[in-house]
Amino acid sequence: MAILLGDVAGKTVGRGWVMAAKKQVVGVVGAGVMGVGVCENLLQHGYRPILVDISNDALEGARDQIRRSLGARAMFAKAKGGEPTSTTLEHLTVSTDYQLLAKVDLVIENVNEDIDLKRSVFELLDAVTASACILVANTSCIPITKLGSFTKRPDKVIGVHFMNPVPLKDTVEVIPGCLTSDETIAETRKFLDELGKNYVIVNDSPGFISNRVLMLTINESIFLLHEGVAEAEKVDTIFKSCFGHKMGPLETADLIGLDTILDSLKVLLTCFGDSKFRPCPLLEKMVDAGLVGRKSGRGFYSY
């Protein structure tokens, strides 16, 4: 199934990018929270994303969510003469067919933080995309060198850890793998410059900088609830009022998704073998109950 909101057939292929009406086509894999945010950010900067997922329902939901979000932003931008939302949405293609990515030169992967799932996706992308295509891993914790090993082009695999919500976060982590080429790094930096993102380049290590620290902070905050030390509101108030954080760690966990938090902690525990990354039993219980945060309507808070 392919829902085409913009015609990408019959366009000329230029060096470095597939061009369509002077819009750059970028592949996006995964129609979850991060994939939706990446697509929205791409549309805002004139790109023509092709969003691919195995679920038709997820694709329909993603398209509706992007429409609503862009519509809300258009209300505030109308006075500035911005492009109408309907026109922007015409630049979006959603599909279950990975073959639509055959001619793109950059794909951003955003699937769940599960190593077996990541392996299957990177093996598939390696098979269907051109050998020169850059494969960008938007992963929370999995080492980029490991993801590159699932392909025949580890020099073309690089990590770009986008922050949530993607359209509102100006800075990303860039993580080259052990075999990522200087050319791939340079092309990725150029792409991020065009997307209006600042970036910090860090060495490849599980969790990188942000999530190696953040996951510990969130997990320890959940232990405070588990042990009855304080309620969620009090934990978050300390971080916001005392440290100037815009969101507390438990509010952040709800935004990210408790299932993603749990998966990330499991990756860190496996990679480092350090018990400090052991997930809190309360976190596991909440994920089992489907109380995973904003996307389910309830986590540490109700939405």
Helices and strands as residue ranges (DSSP letters): E 2-4, E 13-14, E 17-20, E 23-29, H 33-44, E 48-52, H 56-77, G 78-80, H 85-89, E 93-95, G 98-101, E 106-109, H 115-128, E 134-137, H 144-148, G 154-156, E 157-161, G 166-168, E 171-176, H 182-194, E 198-201, H 210-226, H 232-237, I 238-242, H 243-243, H 249-256, H 258-272, G 275-277, H 281-288, G 294-296
